[in-house]
């Protein structure tokens, strides 16, 4: 790892845990193989964890889910996953379903930082401990939040962009779902990062909701309106890949694309030369840590109020090593 640049190693979470069972289905609770969907772990002596994930339409969150399921199977807990499909009402209902299944701990990845508050409040009322991951809630009681320094991620991406462009040029910012702190913080950080180069101009900042297809459409329109674009910053890899599709379709070349997440597709795109760099946070390891922390909380152990996972900036210089790390 000595080659890795812009390393943002936060707290390494050293947690020991145990396991058996998992699975998830779109839009509805998925019973883990370790026990029945009805009845909690209290009578069975097994910890039961609910994971309300915001979407499985994004490869990042598919990898998060896979990591969580593997960790649950390894570590002796039952994991029940519900998928909100990026819809607030679906997430609220999914959490209610998990509460009815008498889970011990709720891992909550909010669709919306404000709108999902009632889900956490309902879990608290039922005596269920809540952990948030990724997106933070703007209210409600949670035991801990597992995430990253998203502002710093944006800053690093902005500084890298500036260096790649020699401190000057026209850039585009593709923002995520702006009702989430992740999108807000990454945008804030990126704008701070490029602000160190006064000759870099952000010619367009538009939301594409963390979605590849939407990003392609948004980028197509921006390309038509701006004959000279030198760089694109996308708040996640899916939007970056959508931007790359639009750039190729328009036969535009020499545009530096930078993003966040470190998905398998993005790492391959870096290897292929389509993306210059991404802030990698290894989603599979993210899911693993979420389950580890949930088991610790269920066992009555104390945890820090906020836990930051390590992250690394990946470019062509370290992409091969990053690909290997992402598979762990």
N, C-alpha and C positions, 0 to 999 in steps of 0.2 A: 504493500500500500504506500510505499515511500514516494511513488510518482503522483499520488492523488493530490490534486490542487484544490484550494479553497475548502479544506476540510473543516466541517462544522461539527466537531464531535461534542455533543451535549452529554447528558448523564447516561452512562451505560447502565441499563437496568439489569441487575443481577438477581434473578428471581428463580426459585426452584418450584416445580409444580408436577402434576400427575395426570392421567387421561383416558377416555374411552368413548368414542362416539361423536357423531356430527353429521351435518348435512344441511342444505338450505334450498328452498324453492322460491321461485319468483312470486312476490306479492303475498306470501302466506307463510306461517311458521313451518319449519321443517324439523321433525322430531329427530333427535340424535339417536344413534344406535345404542346408546348406553341406557335407555329407559323409555318409559311410556310418555306420551305427550301430556297425559293427565297426571296430576299429583306432583308435588315438589320433591326435592332431594331429602327433606328432613326425615321422611319415613324410610327412605331407601339407603341413607347414609352416603349418598353421592351428591356432589355439588352440581347444581344445574345453572348454566349460564345462558342468558339470552343475548343475542347480538342483533340489534336493529341497525342494519346497514342501509345507507342512503340510496345506493343503486348497485346493480350488477350489469348495467349496460356499458360500463367503463372497465377496460381490462385492468386498470389499477385496483379497483375494488374487487374484481374477481380474484386477483392475486392475494388481496387482503383476506378474503374469505377462505381461500385455499390454505393460507398460512395458519389462520385461526383453527380450521378444522383439523389440520395435521397436528397442531399443538394439543388440541383437546384429546385427540386419539392417543397421542403419546403420553399425556399426563393424567389421565384418569378422571376427567370431568365430562359431563354431558353438555353439548353445545347445541342450542336451537337458534337458527338464523331466520330472520325475516327481512325481506327486501322491499324497500319503499318505492322503488322505481322513480326516484326523484320527485315523489309526490307527497306533500305534507299530510293530507288526509289518510293516505295509505300507511304512512309511517305511524301516525297516531293510533290507527286501528291495529297495526302490527304490534305495537308496544302493549296495547290492551290485551291482545291475544297472548303475549308472553307473560303478562301479569297473571292471567287466568291459568297459565300452566305452572304457576308457583315457582318461578325461577328464583334463585338466590341473589344473583347479581345481574344488572342490565348494563351491557356495553352499548352505548348510544352514539351513533354517528349521525348528527342532526342533518336533516334536509335543509332546515332554516334555523339560524341562530336564535331567532325570537319565536317563530311559529312552533318549534318543537318543545318549548318550555313545558306545556301541559303534559307531555309524555313523561318527562322527568318528575314532575310533581305527582302524577298518578302513581308512578313507581315508588316514590318516597312515601306516599300515603299508605301504600300496601306493605311497607316495611322492607322494600327491596333497595339495595344499595346501587347507586348509579355511577358509572364511569363514562365520561365522554371521550371520544377519539376524533382527531382531525379538526372538525369544526367545533368551536366552543359555543356554549349557550350563554345568552346575555342575562340569564336569571336561573332560578331553581338550584336546589342543593345537589351537589355532586361530590363524591368522595375524592376524585382526582380527574385530571384531564391529561390524556396522553397525546402528544403532538410534537410539533416542530416550531422552530423560530421562523415563522413564515415571512416576517419583515426582512430578516437577514437573508433568507432565500432570494427574495426579490432584489435586494441590494447586490448580492453576489452575481446574480444573472445580469443586472444592469451594468455592473462594472466590467464583467466579461464582454458584454455586448460592446461597450465603449472601446475596450482595447481591440476587439476584432475589427472595429470600424475606424481605428486610428483617431478616435475622439471627435469624429464629425459624421454627419449624415442624417437621413430621414428614417425614422423608425415607427413601427406600428405596435400597439399594445392590444393583445386579445385578452380580455378580462374574463374571469369565471363568473359564477353566480354571485352577484354583488350583495345578496342578502346573507352571505356567509362571511365570517371573519377571515377565512383562508383567502378568499378572493380579494377582500379589502386589504389585507396585510401584504399579500404578494404584490398587489398594484402599488401600494404605498412604497414598498421597498424598491421595486423596479424604478419608479420615478425618482427616488432618492439616488439610486445607483447611477443613472444616466445623467442626473443633474450635475455631477462632478465634471461633465464635459459640456460646456456651454454651447458648443457647435453641433451638438446632437439635438434634433428637433423631433418631438413626438407628434407626428402628423395626424394620427388617428388613435383613439382609445375606445374600443367597443367591446361589449360583452358577447361571448358566444357560449355562455353557460357550461363551460367545461366539456363541450360536445364537439366531436370531430366533424360531423356533417354541417353543423351550424357554423363552425369556424371556417370551413371551406367556402360556404356561401358569403359570409361576412368578408372574408379575405378577397374573394372575387370582386366584390363591390369596391373594396378599398383600392385594389390594384387598378381598377378602371378609372377611379377618381384621382389617382396619384401616379403619374408617369415615372416618378423617381422614388423608389423605396430601397433602402439599403439594409434594413434589419427588421425582424419581427420577434417580439417577445410574447410568448403564450404562457398563461398562468398554469397550464398543465400540458402534458405530452399529447393528449388527444387533440387539443386545439392546434398544437404545433404541427401535428401530422396532417390535419385538415388544411392548414395554411400551406404546407408543402405541396399538397395536391393541387391547390389553386395556383400556386406559383408555377408549378410544372405545366399545368394546363394553359397558362398564359404565356408560356415560353419565356419567362423572366429568369434571369440568372444572376448569380453573385449576391443573393440576398441571404444575410446571416440570420438563422433561426435559432432561438434559445428558449428553453422551457423549464418545466418542473415535473418531478415525480419519479423518473427513472424506470418506466415500464419497459418490458421486453421489446416492444415495437420501437420505442424511442432509442433504446441502446443500439438496436440494429440500424436505425436511421442514422445515428452518429457514425457507426461503422461504415455505412454506405456513403457518408458525406452529405446527407440531406439535412441533418440537424447539426449545429455546431456544438451544442452542449446542453445538458439538463442537470438540474439539481436533484440528485437521486436520493430517494428515501426508502427504497427497497420495500415495497408493499407486503411481500410475503412475511418479512420479519416484523413488520408493523402488526399484522394479524396475530403472529405468535406472541408478541409482547402484550397485546391486549388481553389474550386469554391468560397469560401468566399473571398479570396484574389482577384480573378478575378473580382468579383462584386465591390469590393472596388476600384480597379484600374479603372474600367469602369466608376465609379461615380466621378472620378477625385481626389480621396483621395490619399494622399502620403503614401508610404510604405517603409520599410527599403530595402536597396539594396539586402540584403541576409537575409532570414528567416530560422531559424532552428527549427524543430519540436522536441518535447520531445521523448525520447526513453528509453527503459528499458531492462536489461538483464533478461531473463527468464530461470529458471532451474526447477527442480522438486520441489524446495522449494516454488515457487510462481506461478506455472503453472495454478492452478485453478483460482486464481485471474486474471491472464493474460487472460485466456479464457473468463471470464466475461467482462473484459475491451475491448477485441477485438470485442465484439458484440455490443458495444455502437455506 
